[in-house]
Amino acid sequence: MRVIAGSAGGIPLKTPKTDLRPTMDLVRGAIFSSLGESVVGAHVLDLFAGTGSLAIEALSRGARTATLVEVDRKACAVIADNLSRARLHAGVLCVDVFRFLQNPPSSEPADFIFADPPYLKQPGDRNFGAELLAHSQLPSFLAPEGLLILEVAQHWKLPETPLWECFRRKRYGSTESLFFRRNAVAVDCE
């Protein structure tokens, strides 16, 4: 795994020795290709940050600031190391995402929120993606014209999302990336 483009392009990123599943280079490349120049100068929030690859890619491509939220302490240490390797700076908060979302944003809203929660592995597992979309505080962390980009396993069932409008859903192997706008009427996202 590596930074794909920008000031840190080509720099390899470490992965913690945990059960985290980092965003594949192919998926990251496709996401940032679709965002284009809108990343330049943006404020980014990376939830379930894992290795930090999404925020690091955004910073490498010109994002102004990034905040990464990850509960796993080993992953937080790897994120700090990856930021150092890429010679980039960001805020890293080693805290549960849902606990983080309980407090009103202390900084400006994000232009982009990236979320790569643990996938459902079997029926009955906690559905972090659905919980995130239903969280009433999440929209307050996003600028009015901002986007939420959520990674899920292929064929993930999109729940009713009264707080969000899904306007794009792309599949890359076993991963799907869903793009949402806030405060819109939910629609079927195909």
Secondary structure as GFF3:
##gff-version 3
##sequence-region A 1 190
A	DSSP	alpha_helix	25	35	.	.	.	ID=ss1
A	DSSP	three_ten_helix	36	39	.	.	.	ID=ss2
A	DSSP	beta_strand	43	47	.	.	.	ID=ss3
A	DSSP	alpha_helix	53	60	.	.	.	ID=ss4
A	DSSP	beta_strand	65	69	.	.	.	ID=ss5
A	DSSP	alpha_helix	73	86	.	.	.	ID=ss6
A	DSSP	beta_strand	91	93	.	.	.	ID=ss7
A	DSSP	alpha_helix	97	101	.	.	.	ID=ss8
A	DSSP	beta_strand	110	115	.	.	.	ID=ss9
A	DSSP	alpha_helix	128	134	.	.	.	ID=ss10
A	DSSP	three_ten_helix	138	141	.	.	.	ID=ss11
A	DSSP	beta_strand	142	153	.	.	.	ID=ss12
A	DSSP	beta_strand	164	172	.	.	.	ID=ss13
A	DSSP	beta_strand	175	182	.	.	.	ID=ss14
###
